[in-house]
Amino acid sequence: MGKCKGCGREIIWIMTRSGKAMPCDPELVPYWEAPKAKQKIVTRQGDLVSCELDPRSEKETGTGYIPHWSTCPVAGQFKRRG
Ligand SMILES: [Zn+2]
């Protein structure tokens, strides 16, 4: 667990398959895979998936974590450190 330097919310770091740690909201949420969707989600396996977060069918694709930059109110101020 960590805290976002921008908004102070708790975040977790998920290691993606490309080896980068991505800050995400700590809640695991259901997602529906949708290749053209703008929303992204990171699965527990580290895959970044385009998806919808609203139910479009009864069966969700799976569960994953929402990248924090898509929910952070001050995402525009994000800066990478060192
Ligand atoms: Zn934030």
PDB file of the backbone (N, CA, C, O) and the ligand in Angstrom, with CONECT records:
HET     ZN  A 101       1
ATOM      1  N   MET A   1       0.835  -1.205   0.000  1.00  0.00           N
ATOM      2  CA  MET A   1       0.000   0.000   0.000  1.00  0.00           C
ATOM      3  C   MET A   1       0.870   1.255   0.000  1.00  0.00           C
ATOM      4  O   MET A   1       1.970   1.278   0.553  1.00  0.00           O
ATOM      5  N   GLY A   2       0.349   2.277  -0.627  1.00  0.00           N
ATOM      6  CA  GLY A   2       1.015   3.563  -0.622  1.00  0.00           C
ATOM      7  C   GLY A   2      -0.046   4.631  -0.683  1.00  0.00           C
ATOM      8  O   GLY A   2      -1.241   4.335  -0.651  1.00  0.00           O
ATOM      9  N   LYS A   3       0.377   5.847  -0.770  1.00  0.00           N
ATOM     10  CA  LYS A   3      -0.578   6.936  -0.895  1.00  0.00           C
ATOM     11  C   LYS A   3      -0.227   7.774  -2.114  1.00  0.00           C
ATOM     12  O   LYS A   3       0.943   8.028  -2.401  1.00  0.00           O
ATOM     13  N   CYS A   4      -1.256   8.193  -2.816  1.00  0.00           N
ATOM     14  CA  CYS A   4      -1.053   9.069  -3.958  1.00  0.00           C
ATOM     15  C   CYS A   4      -0.522  10.415  -3.457  1.00  0.00           C
ATOM     16  O   CYS A   4      -1.057  11.007  -2.520  1.00  0.00           O
ATOM     17  N   LYS A   5       0.534  10.872  -4.106  1.00  0.00           N
ATOM     18  CA  LYS A   5       1.088  12.160  -3.700  1.00  0.00           C
ATOM     19  C   LYS A   5       0.205  13.323  -4.127  1.00  0.00           C
ATOM     20  O   LYS A   5       0.308  14.433  -3.604  1.00  0.00           O
ATOM     21  N   GLY A   6      -0.664  13.040  -5.091  1.00  0.00           N
ATOM     22  CA  GLY A   6      -1.527  14.107  -5.556  1.00  0.00           C
ATOM     23  C   GLY A   6      -2.742  14.303  -4.673  1.00  0.00           C
ATOM     24  O   GLY A   6      -2.992  15.410  -4.195  1.00  0.00           O
ATOM     25  N   CYS A   7      -3.512  13.226  -4.449  1.00  0.00           N
ATOM     26  CA  CYS A   7      -4.791  13.361  -3.758  1.00  0.00           C
ATOM     27  C   CYS A   7      -4.790  12.712  -2.376  1.00  0.00           C
ATOM     28  O   CYS A   7      -5.739  12.908  -1.617  1.00  0.00           O
ATOM     29  N   GLY A   8      -3.767  11.953  -2.029  1.00  0.00           N
ATOM     30  CA  GLY A   8      -3.673  11.371  -0.706  1.00  0.00           C
ATOM     31  C   GLY A   8      -4.438  10.077  -0.519  1.00  0.00           C
ATOM     32  O   GLY A   8      -4.438   9.508   0.573  1.00  0.00           O
ATOM     33  N   ARG A   9      -5.099   9.600  -1.582  1.00  0.00           N
ATOM     34  CA  ARG A   9      -5.827   8.337  -1.454  1.00  0.00           C
ATOM     35  C   ARG A   9      -4.862   7.159  -1.445  1.00  0.00           C
ATOM     36  O   ARG A   9      -3.738   7.238  -1.940  1.00  0.00           O
ATOM     37  N   GLU A  10      -5.346   6.060  -0.859  1.00  0.00           N
ATOM     38  CA  GLU A  10      -4.527   4.864  -0.839  1.00  0.00           C
ATOM     39  C   GLU A  10      -4.457   4.264  -2.234  1.00  0.00           C
ATOM     40  O   GLU A  10      -5.451   4.203  -2.958  1.00  0.00           O
ATOM     41  N   ILE A  11      -3.276   3.830  -2.584  1.00  0.00           N
ATOM     42  CA  ILE A  11      -3.083   3.168  -3.870  1.00  0.00           C
ATOM     43  C   ILE A  11      -2.253   1.913  -3.650  1.00  0.00           C
ATOM     44  O   ILE A  11      -1.528   1.782  -2.664  1.00  0.00           O
ATOM     45  N   ILE A  12      -2.382   1.005  -4.591  1.00  0.00           N
ATOM     46  CA  ILE A  12      -1.501  -0.155  -4.575  1.00  0.00           C
ATOM     47  C   ILE A  12      -0.713  -0.160  -5.876  1.00  0.00           C
ATOM     48  O   ILE A  12      -1.131   0.435  -6.869  1.00  0.00           O
ATOM     49  N   TRP A  13       0.411  -0.826  -5.863  1.00  0.00           N
ATOM     50  CA  TRP A  13       1.265  -0.884  -7.045  1.00  0.00           C
ATOM     51  C   TRP A  13       1.160  -2.277  -7.648  1.00  0.00           C
ATOM     52  O   TRP A  13       1.460  -3.281  -7.001  1.00  0.00           O
ATOM     53  N   ILE A  14       0.725  -2.312  -8.905  1.00  0.00           N
ATOM     54  CA  ILE A  14       0.618  -3.585  -9.607  1.00  0.00           C
ATOM     55  C   ILE A  14       1.731  -3.645 -10.652  1.00  0.00           C
ATOM     56  O   ILE A  14       1.912  -2.720 -11.443  1.00  0.00           O
ATOM     57  N   MET A  15       2.469  -4.753 -10.637  1.00  0.00           N
ATOM     58  CA  MET A  15       3.526  -4.923 -11.622  1.00  0.00           C
ATOM     59  C   MET A  15       2.922  -5.428 -12.928  1.00  0.00           C
ATOM     60  O   MET A  15       2.308  -6.494 -12.967  1.00  0.00           O
ATOM     61  N   THR A  16       3.099  -4.656 -13.991  1.00  0.00           N
ATOM     62  CA  THR A  16       2.559  -5.086 -15.283  1.00  0.00           C
ATOM     63  C   THR A  16       3.519  -6.063 -15.945  1.00  0.00           C
ATOM     64  O   THR A  16       4.655  -6.242 -15.507  1.00  0.00           O
ATOM     65  N   ARG A  17       3.035  -6.685 -17.005  1.00  0.00           N
ATOM     66  CA  ARG A  17       3.874  -7.653 -17.706  1.00  0.00           C
ATOM     67  C   ARG A  17       5.102  -7.014 -18.330  1.00  0.00           C
ATOM     68  O   ARG A  17       6.113  -7.678 -18.561  1.00  0.00           O
ATOM     69  N   SER A  18       5.004  -5.711 -18.603  1.00  0.00           N
ATOM     70  CA  SER A  18       6.170  -5.035 -19.169  1.00  0.00           C
ATOM     71  C   SER A  18       7.173  -4.636 -18.084  1.00  0.00           C
ATOM     72  O   SER A  18       8.196  -4.017 -18.377  1.00  0.00           O
ATOM     73  N   GLY A  19       6.876  -4.990 -16.836  1.00  0.00           N
ATOM     74  CA  GLY A  19       7.834  -4.773 -15.776  1.00  0.00           C
ATOM     75  C   GLY A  19       7.733  -3.431 -15.087  1.00  0.00           C
ATOM     76  O   GLY A  19       8.598  -3.073 -14.287  1.00  0.00           O
ATOM     77  N   LYS A  20       6.683  -2.684 -15.391  1.00  0.00           N
ATOM     78  CA  LYS A  20       6.509  -1.388 -14.737  1.00  0.00           C
ATOM     79  C   LYS A  20       5.476  -1.494 -13.627  1.00  0.00           C
ATOM     80  O   LYS A  20       4.457  -2.168 -13.773  1.00  0.00           O
ATOM     81  N   ALA A  21       5.748  -0.827 -12.527  1.00  0.00           N
ATOM     82  CA  ALA A  21       4.784  -0.777 -11.439  1.00  0.00           C
ATOM     83  C   ALA A  21       3.789   0.334 -11.728  1.00  0.00           C
ATOM     84  O   ALA A  21       4.171   1.476 -11.986  1.00  0.00           O
ATOM     85  N   MET A  22       2.502  -0.015 -11.681  1.00  0.00           N
ATOM     86  CA  MET A  22       1.467   0.957 -11.986  1.00  0.00           C
ATOM     87  C   MET A  22       0.618   1.231 -10.753  1.00  0.00           C
ATOM     88  O   MET A  22       0.130   0.297 -10.116  1.00  0.00           O
ATOM     89  N   PRO A  23       0.436   2.513 -10.409  1.00  0.00           N
ATOM     90  CA  PRO A  23      -0.404   2.828  -9.251  1.00  0.00           C
ATOM     91  C   PRO A  23      -1.870   2.599  -9.582  1.00  0.00           C
ATOM     92  O   PRO A  23      -2.366   3.085 -10.598  1.00  0.00           O
ATOM     93  N   CYS A  24      -2.561   1.861  -8.726  1.00  0.00           N
ATOM     94  CA  CYS A  24      -3.960   1.534  -8.964  1.00  0.00           C
ATOM     95  C   CYS A  24      -4.776   1.771  -7.706  1.00  0.00           C
ATOM     96  O   CYS A  24      -4.247   1.797  -6.594  1.00  0.00           O
ATOM     97  N   ASP A  25      -6.078   1.945  -7.906  1.00  0.00           N
ATOM     98  CA  ASP A  25      -6.977   1.989  -6.762  1.00  0.00           C
ATOM     99  C   ASP A  25      -6.999   0.599  -6.117  1.00  0.00           C
ATOM    100  O   ASP A  25      -6.956  -0.412  -6.819  1.00  0.00           O
ATOM    101  N   PRO A  26      -7.066   0.547  -4.776  1.00  0.00           N
ATOM    102  CA  PRO A  26      -6.918  -0.734  -4.088  1.00  0.00           C
ATOM    103  C   PRO A  26      -8.107  -1.686  -4.207  1.00  0.00           C
ATOM    104  O   PRO A  26      -7.988  -2.869  -3.891  1.00  0.00           O
ATOM    105  N   GLU A  27      -9.269  -1.168  -4.668  1.00  0.00           N
ATOM    106  CA  GLU A  27     -10.422  -2.047  -4.758  1.00  0.00           C
ATOM    107  C   GLU A  27     -10.363  -2.904  -6.021  1.00  0.00           C
ATOM    108  O   GLU A  27     -10.071  -2.424  -7.116  1.00  0.00           O
ATOM    109  N   LEU A  28     -10.649  -4.185  -5.825  1.00  0.00           N
ATOM    110  CA  LEU A  28     -10.756  -5.101  -6.951  1.00  0.00           C
ATOM    111  C   LEU A  28     -12.166  -4.956  -7.521  1.00  0.00           C
ATOM    112  O   LEU A  28     -13.149  -5.115  -6.797  1.00  0.00           O
ATOM    113  N   VAL A  29     -12.267  -4.655  -8.813  1.00  0.00           N
ATOM    114  CA  VAL A  29     -13.587  -4.425  -9.402  1.00  0.00           C
ATOM    115  C   VAL A  29     -13.810  -5.349 -10.602  1.00  0.00           C
ATOM    116  O   VAL A  29     -12.859  -5.739 -11.279  1.00  0.00           O
ATOM    117  N   PRO A  30     -15.070  -5.693 -10.855  1.00  0.00           N
ATOM    118  CA  PRO A  30     -15.362  -6.493 -12.043  1.00  0.00           C
ATOM    119  C   PRO A  30     -15.255  -5.641 -13.303  1.00  0.00           C
ATOM    120  O   PRO A  30     -15.569  -4.451 -13.278  1.00  0.00           O
ATOM    121  N   TYR A  31     -14.813  -6.246 -14.404  1.00  0.00           N
ATOM    122  CA  TYR A  31     -14.733  -5.519 -15.668  1.00  0.00           C
ATOM    123  C   TYR A  31     -15.250  -6.393 -16.795  1.00  0.00           C
ATOM    124  O   TYR A  31     -15.288  -7.620 -16.709  1.00  0.00           O
ATOM    125  N   TRP A  32     -15.650  -5.697 -17.865  1.00  0.00           N
ATOM    126  CA  TRP A  32     -16.136  -6.360 -19.062  1.00  0.00           C
ATOM    127  C   TRP A  32     -15.212  -5.964 -20.206  1.00  0.00           C
ATOM    128  O   TRP A  32     -15.176  -4.799 -20.603  1.00  0.00           O
ATOM    129  N   GLU A  33     -14.479  -6.912 -20.727  1.00  0.00           N
ATOM    130  CA  GLU A  33     -13.494  -6.600 -21.749  1.00  0.00           C
ATOM    131  C   GLU A  33     -14.157  -6.010 -22.985  1.00  0.00           C
ATOM    132  O   GLU A  33     -15.153  -6.542 -23.476  1.00  0.00           O
ATOM    133  N   ALA A  34     -13.599  -4.898 -23.493  1.00  0.00           N
ATOM    134  CA  ALA A  34     -14.145  -4.207 -24.653  1.00  0.00           C
ATOM    135  C   ALA A  34     -12.982  -3.522 -25.367  1.00  0.00           C
ATOM    136  O   ALA A  34     -12.489  -2.494 -24.903  1.00  0.00           O
ATOM    137  N   PRO A  35     -12.541  -4.087 -26.496  1.00  0.00           N
ATOM    138  CA  PRO A  35     -11.307  -3.628 -27.147  1.00  0.00           C
ATOM    139  C   PRO A  35     -11.265  -2.139 -27.477  1.00  0.00           C
ATOM    140  O   PRO A  35     -10.185  -1.547 -27.477  1.00  0.00           O
ATOM    141  N   LYS A  36     -12.411  -1.520 -27.760  1.00  0.00           N
ATOM    142  CA  LYS A  36     -12.380  -0.112 -28.146  1.00  0.00           C
ATOM    143  C   LYS A  36     -12.699   0.838 -26.997  1.00  0.00           C
ATOM    144  O   LYS A  36     -12.781   2.049 -27.199  1.00  0.00           O
ATOM    145  N   ALA A  37     -12.874   0.312 -25.825  1.00  0.00           N
ATOM    146  CA  ALA A  37     -13.231   1.154 -24.687  1.00  0.00           C
ATOM    147  C   ALA A  37     -12.041   2.003 -24.243  1.00  0.00           C
ATOM    148  O   ALA A  37     -10.884   1.617 -24.409  1.00  0.00           O
ATOM    149  N   LYS A  38     -12.351   3.157 -23.679  1.00  0.00           N
ATOM    150  CA  LYS A  38     -11.280   4.041 -23.199  1.00  0.00           C
ATOM    151  C   LYS A  38     -10.781   3.625 -21.828  1.00  0.00           C
ATOM    152  O   LYS A  38      -9.623   3.854 -21.479  1.00  0.00           O
ATOM    153  N   GLN A  39     -11.666   3.012 -21.055  1.00  0.00           N
ATOM    154  CA  GLN A  39     -11.282   2.599 -19.712  1.00  0.00           C
ATOM    155  C   GLN A  39     -10.237   1.497 -19.766  1.00  0.00           C
ATOM    156  O   GLN A  39     -10.309   0.601 -20.607  1.00  0.00           O
ATOM    157  N   LYS A  40      -9.276   1.568 -18.871  1.00  0.00           N
ATOM    158  CA  LYS A  40      -8.272   0.505 -18.773  1.00  0.00           C
ATOM    159  C   LYS A  40      -8.338  -0.111 -17.388  1.00  0.00           C
ATOM    160  O   LYS A  40      -8.700   0.537 -16.406  1.00  0.00           O
ATOM    161  N   ILE A  41      -7.983  -1.366 -17.343  1.00  0.00           N
ATOM    162  CA  ILE A  41      -7.910  -2.032 -16.059  1.00  0.00           C
ATOM    163  C   ILE A  41      -6.683  -2.930 -16.057  1.00  0.00           C
ATOM    164  O   ILE A  41      -6.280  -3.451 -17.097  1.00  0.00           O
ATOM    165  N   VAL A  42      -6.101  -3.105 -14.897  1.00  0.00           N
ATOM    166  CA  VAL A  42      -4.948  -3.985 -14.771  1.00  0.00           C
ATOM    167  C   VAL A  42      -5.387  -5.234 -14.030  1.00  0.00           C
ATOM    168  O   VAL A  42      -5.905  -5.163 -12.916  1.00  0.00           O
ATOM    169  N   THR A  43      -5.177  -6.364 -14.655  1.00  0.00           N
ATOM    170  CA  THR A  43      -5.562  -7.604 -13.989  1.00  0.00           C
ATOM    171  C   THR A  43      -4.519  -7.977 -12.946  1.00  0.00           C
ATOM    172  O   THR A  43      -3.421  -7.421 -12.913  1.00  0.00           O
ATOM    173  N   ARG A  44      -4.878  -8.917 -12.107  1.00  0.00           N
ATOM    174  CA  ARG A  44      -3.932  -9.352 -11.084  1.00  0.00           C
ATOM    175  C   ARG A  44      -2.710 -10.015 -11.705  1.00  0.00           C
ATOM    176  O   ARG A  44      -1.667 -10.132 -11.062  1.00  0.00           O
ATOM    177  N   GLN A  45      -2.840 -10.448 -12.957  1.00  0.00           N
ATOM    178  CA  GLN A  45      -1.689 -11.036 -13.642  1.00  0.00           C
ATOM    179  C   GLN A  45      -0.795  -9.963 -14.272  1.00  0.00           C
ATOM    180  O   GLN A  45       0.276 -10.277 -14.791  1.00  0.00           O
ATOM    181  N   GLY A  46      -1.229  -8.701 -14.228  1.00  0.00           N
ATOM    182  CA  GLY A  46      -0.405  -7.634 -14.773  1.00  0.00           C
ATOM    183  C   GLY A  46      -0.711  -7.272 -16.212  1.00  0.00           C
ATOM    184  O   GLY A  46       0.086  -6.590 -16.857  1.00  0.00           O
ATOM    185  N   ASP A  47      -1.842  -7.710 -16.727  1.00  0.00           N
ATOM    186  CA  ASP A  47      -2.236  -7.333 -18.078  1.00  0.00           C
ATOM    187  C   ASP A  47      -3.048  -6.054 -18.054  1.00  0.00           C
ATOM    188  O   ASP A  47      -3.933  -5.885 -17.216  1.00  0.00           O
ATOM    189  N   LEU A  48      -2.739  -5.143 -18.988  1.00  0.00           N
ATOM    190  CA  LEU A  48      -3.515  -3.927 -19.125  1.00  0.00           C
ATOM    191  C   LEU A  48      -4.593  -4.195 -20.184  1.00  0.00           C
ATOM    192  O   LEU A  48      -4.281  -4.514 -21.331  1.00  0.00           O
ATOM    193  N   VAL A  49      -5.859  -4.062 -19.786  1.00  0.00           N
ATOM    194  CA  VAL A  49      -6.969  -4.465 -20.639  1.00  0.00           C
ATOM    195  C   VAL A  49      -7.914  -3.288 -20.862  1.00  0.00           C
ATOM    196  O   VAL A  49      -8.255  -2.580 -19.914  1.00  0.00           O
ATOM    197  N   SER A  50      -8.341  -3.075 -22.110  1.00  0.00           N
ATOM    198  CA  SER A  50      -9.390  -2.099 -22.387  1.00  0.00           C
ATOM    199  C   SER A  50     -10.721  -2.717 -22.011  1.00  0.00           C
ATOM    200  O   SER A  50     -10.996  -3.866 -22.355  1.00  0.00           O
ATOM    201  N   CYS A  51     -11.547  -1.960 -21.306  1.00  0.00           N
ATOM    202  CA  CYS A  51     -12.758  -2.569 -20.784  1.00  0.00           C
ATOM    203  C   CYS A  51     -13.830  -1.536 -20.476  1.00  0.00           C
ATOM    204  O   CYS A  51     -13.580  -0.331 -20.474  1.00  0.00           O
ATOM    205  N   GLU A  52     -15.002  -2.031 -20.220  1.00  0.00           N
ATOM    206  CA  GLU A  52     -16.088  -1.244 -19.648  1.00  0.00           C
ATOM    207  C   GLU A  52     -16.227  -1.674 -18.194  1.00  0.00           C
ATOM    208  O   GLU A  52     -15.934  -2.812 -17.826  1.00  0.00           O
ATOM    209  N   LEU A  53     -16.681  -0.731 -17.386  1.00  0.00           N
ATOM    210  CA  LEU A  53     -16.898  -1.072 -15.974  1.00  0.00           C
ATOM    211  C   LEU A  53     -18.380  -1.195 -15.645  1.00  0.00           C
ATOM    212  O   LEU A  53     -18.749  -1.504 -14.512  1.00  0.00           O
ATOM    213  N   ASP A  54     -19.231  -0.951 -16.647  1.00  0.00           N
ATOM    214  CA  ASP A  54     -20.666  -1.107 -16.443  1.00  0.00           C
ATOM    215  C   ASP A  54     -21.088  -2.446 -17.021  1.00  0.00           C
ATOM    216  O   ASP A  54     -20.616  -2.854 -18.083  1.00  0.00           O
ATOM    217  N   PRO A  55     -21.965  -3.113 -16.325  1.00  0.00           N
ATOM    218  CA  PRO A  55     -22.384  -4.427 -16.808  1.00  0.00           C
ATOM    219  C   PRO A  55     -23.017  -4.341 -18.189  1.00  0.00           C
ATOM    220  O   PRO A  55     -23.994  -3.618 -18.388  1.00  0.00           O
ATOM    221  N   ARG A  56     -22.463  -5.072 -19.134  1.00  0.00           N
ATOM    222  CA  ARG A  56     -23.067  -5.138 -20.455  1.00  0.00           C
ATOM    223  C   ARG A  56     -23.559  -6.552 -20.708  1.00  0.00           C
ATOM    224  O   ARG A  56     -24.247  -6.808 -21.696  1.00  0.00           O
ATOM    225  N   SER A  57     -23.220  -7.435 -19.852  1.00  0.00           N
ATOM    226  CA  SER A  57     -23.760  -8.783 -19.897  1.00  0.00           C
ATOM    227  C   SER A  57     -23.701  -9.312 -18.481  1.00  0.00           C
ATOM    228  O   SER A  57     -23.103  -8.697 -17.599  1.00  0.00           O
ATOM    229  N   GLU A  58     -24.308 -10.424 -18.277  1.00  0.00           N
ATOM    230  CA  GLU A  58     -24.372 -10.919 -16.901  1.00  0.00           C
ATOM    231  C   GLU A  58     -23.031 -11.386 -16.386  1.00  0.00           C
ATOM    232  O   GLU A  58     -22.739 -11.293 -15.194  1.00  0.00           O
ATOM    233  N   LYS A  59     -22.221 -11.888 -17.295  1.00  0.00           N
ATOM    234  CA  LYS A  59     -20.960 -12.469 -16.850  1.00  0.00           C
ATOM    235  C   LYS A  59     -19.815 -11.505 -17.130  1.00  0.00           C
ATOM    236  O   LYS A  59     -19.530 -11.181 -18.283  1.00  0.00           O
ATOM    237  N   GLU A  60     -19.165 -11.054 -16.069  1.00  0.00           N
ATOM    238  CA  GLU A  60     -18.019 -10.189 -16.282  1.00  0.00           C
ATOM    239  C   GLU A  60     -16.835 -10.995 -16.800  1.00  0.00           C
ATOM    240  O   GLU A  60     -16.764 -12.212 -16.634  1.00  0.00           O
ATOM    241  N   THR A  61     -15.897 -10.269 -17.440  1.00  0.00           N
ATOM    242  CA  THR A  61     -14.707 -10.939 -17.947  1.00  0.00           C
ATOM    243  C   THR A  61     -13.830 -11.423 -16.801  1.00  0.00           C
ATOM    244  O   THR A  61     -13.235 -12.500 -16.851  1.00  0.00           O
ATOM    245  N   GLY A  62     -13.772 -10.596 -15.777  1.00  0.00           N
ATOM    246  CA  GLY A  62     -12.930 -10.945 -14.635  1.00  0.00           C
ATOM    247  C   GLY A  62     -12.892  -9.766 -13.693  1.00  0.00           C
ATOM    248  O   GLY A  62     -13.725  -8.863 -13.780  1.00  0.00           O
ATOM    249  N   THR A  63     -11.935  -9.774 -12.800  1.00  0.00           N
ATOM    250  CA  THR A  63     -11.782  -8.643 -11.889  1.00  0.00           C
ATOM    251  C   THR A  63     -10.361  -8.109 -11.984  1.00  0.00           C
ATOM    252  O   THR A  63      -9.417  -8.838 -12.288  1.00  0.00           O
ATOM    253  N   GLY A  64     -10.241  -6.821 -11.718  1.00  0.00           N
ATOM    254  CA  GLY A  64      -8.925  -6.208 -11.808  1.00  0.00           C
ATOM    255  C   GLY A  64      -8.922  -4.881 -11.080  1.00  0.00           C
ATOM    256  O   GLY A  64      -9.865  -4.536 -10.367  1.00  0.00           O
ATOM    257  N   TYR A  65      -7.844  -4.147 -11.275  1.00  0.00           N
ATOM    258  CA  TYR A  65      -7.654  -2.886 -10.576  1.00  0.00           C
ATOM    259  C   TYR A  65      -7.671  -1.719 -11.564  1.00  0.00           C
ATOM    260  O   TYR A  65      -7.090  -1.796 -12.647  1.00  0.00           O
ATOM    261  N   ILE A  66      -8.341  -0.648 -11.172  1.00  0.00           N
ATOM    262  CA  ILE A  66      -8.408   0.537 -12.020  1.00  0.00           C
ATOM    263  C   ILE A  66      -7.142   1.370 -11.817  1.00  0.00           C
ATOM    264  O   ILE A  66      -6.807   1.724 -10.687  1.00  0.00           O
ATOM    265  N   PRO A  67      -6.438   1.684 -12.909  1.00  0.00           N
ATOM    266  CA  PRO A  67      -5.249   2.541 -12.753  1.00  0.00           C
ATOM    267  C   PRO A  67      -5.623   3.844 -12.055  1.00  0.00           C
ATOM    268  O   PRO A  67      -6.632   4.464 -12.390  1.00  0.00           O
ATOM    269  N   HIS A  68      -4.824   4.251 -11.101  1.00  0.00           N
ATOM    270  CA  HIS A  68      -5.208   5.414 -10.306  1.00  0.00           C
ATOM    271  C   HIS A  68      -5.295   6.687 -11.134  1.00  0.00           C
ATOM    272  O   HIS A  68      -6.075   7.581 -10.808  1.00  0.00           O
ATOM    273  N   TRP A  69      -4.503   6.783 -12.204  1.00  0.00           N
ATOM    274  CA  TRP A  69      -4.549   8.012 -13.000  1.00  0.00           C
ATOM    275  C   TRP A  69      -5.909   8.219 -13.657  1.00  0.00           C
ATOM    276  O   TRP A  69      -6.217   9.333 -14.082  1.00  0.00           O
ATOM    277  N   SER A  70      -6.719   7.189 -13.750  1.00  0.00           N
ATOM    278  CA  SER A  70      -8.034   7.399 -14.365  1.00  0.00           C
ATOM    279  C   SER A  70      -9.081   7.824 -13.332  1.00  0.00           C
ATOM    280  O   SER A  70     -10.185   8.219 -13.707  1.00  0.00           O
ATOM    281  N   THR A  71      -8.753   7.750 -12.050  1.00  0.00           N
ATOM    282  CA  THR A  71      -9.704   8.195 -11.024  1.00  0.00           C
ATOM    283  C   THR A  71      -9.152   9.357 -10.205  1.00  0.00           C
ATOM    284  O   THR A  71      -9.903  10.019  -9.488  1.00  0.00           O
ATOM    285  N   CYS A  72      -7.858   9.609 -10.302  1.00  0.00           N
ATOM    286  CA  CYS A  72      -7.247  10.651  -9.463  1.00  0.00           C
ATOM    287  C   CYS A  72      -7.718  12.042  -9.894  1.00  0.00           C
ATOM    288  O   CYS A  72      -7.652  12.388 -11.073  1.00  0.00           O
ATOM    289  N   PRO A  73      -8.193  12.837  -8.931  1.00  0.00           N
ATOM    290  CA  PRO A  73      -8.664  14.180  -9.282  1.00  0.00           C
ATOM    291  C   PRO A  73      -7.535  15.122  -9.699  1.00  0.00           C
ATOM    292  O   PRO A  73      -7.787  16.157 -10.315  1.00  0.00           O
ATOM    293  N   VAL A  74      -6.324  14.776  -9.375  1.00  0.00           N
ATOM    294  CA  VAL A  74      -5.208  15.644  -9.746  1.00  0.00           C
ATOM    295  C   VAL A  74      -4.208  14.906 -10.641  1.00  0.00           C
ATOM    296  O   VAL A  74      -3.002  15.146 -10.581  1.00  0.00           O
ATOM    297  N   ALA A  75      -4.736  14.011 -11.465  1.00  0.00           N
ATOM    298  CA  ALA A  75      -3.871  13.173 -12.299  1.00  0.00           C
ATOM    299  C   ALA A  75      -2.977  14.001 -13.209  1.00  0.00           C
ATOM    300  O   ALA A  75      -1.876  13.575 -13.556  1.00  0.00           O
ATOM    301  N   GLY A  76      -3.444  15.177 -13.595  1.00  0.00           N
ATOM    302  CA  GLY A  76      -2.655  16.018 -14.470  1.00  0.00           C
ATOM    303  C   GLY A  76      -1.351  16.482 -13.864  1.00  0.00           C
ATOM    304  O   GLY A  76      -0.433  16.914 -14.560  1.00  0.00           O
ATOM    305  N   GLN A  77      -1.294  16.379 -12.518  1.00  0.00           N
ATOM    306  CA  GLN A  77      -0.068  16.817 -11.845  1.00  0.00           C
ATOM    307  C   GLN A  77       0.917  15.677 -11.608  1.00  0.00           C
ATOM    308  O   GLN A  77       1.979  15.867 -11.015  1.00  0.00           O
ATOM    309  N   PHE A  78       0.551  14.511 -12.076  1.00  0.00           N
ATOM    310  CA  PHE A  78       1.425  13.371 -11.869  1.00  0.00           C
ATOM    311  C   PHE A  78       2.814  13.600 -12.457  1.00  0.00           C
ATOM    312  O   PHE A  78       2.971  14.073 -13.582  1.00  0.00           O
ATOM    313  N   LYS A  79       3.785  13.257 -11.677  1.00  0.00           N
ATOM    314  CA  LYS A  79       5.140  13.294 -12.202  1.00  0.00           C
ATOM    315  C   LYS A  79       5.830  12.005 -11.824  1.00  0.00           C
ATOM    316  O   LYS A  79       5.677  11.490 -10.716  1.00  0.00           O
ATOM    317  N   ARG A  80       6.580  11.507 -12.754  1.00  0.00           N
ATOM    318  CA  ARG A  80       7.361  10.316 -12.445  1.00  0.00           C
ATOM    319  C   ARG A  80       8.590  10.704 -11.648  1.00  0.00           C
ATOM    320  O   ARG A  80       9.259  11.697 -11.933  1.00  0.00           O
ATOM    321  N   ARG A  81       8.859   9.911 -10.668  1.00  0.00           N
ATOM    322  CA  ARG A  81      10.070  10.155  -9.899  1.00  0.00           C
ATOM    323  C   ARG A  81      11.112   9.117 -10.233  1.00  0.00           C
ATOM    324  O   ARG A  81      10.826   7.938 -10.440  1.00  0.00           O
ATOM    325  N   GLY A  82      12.299   9.595 -10.275  1.00  0.00           N
ATOM    326  CA  GLY A  82      13.512   8.897 -10.407  1.00  0.00           C
ATOM    327  C   GLY A  82      13.658   7.549 -10.934  1.00  0.00           C
ATOM    328  O   GLY A  82      14.773   7.032 -11.005  1.00  0.00           O
TER     329      GLY A  82
HETATM  330 ZN    ZN A 101      -4.394  10.599  -6.702  1.00  0.00          ZN2+
END
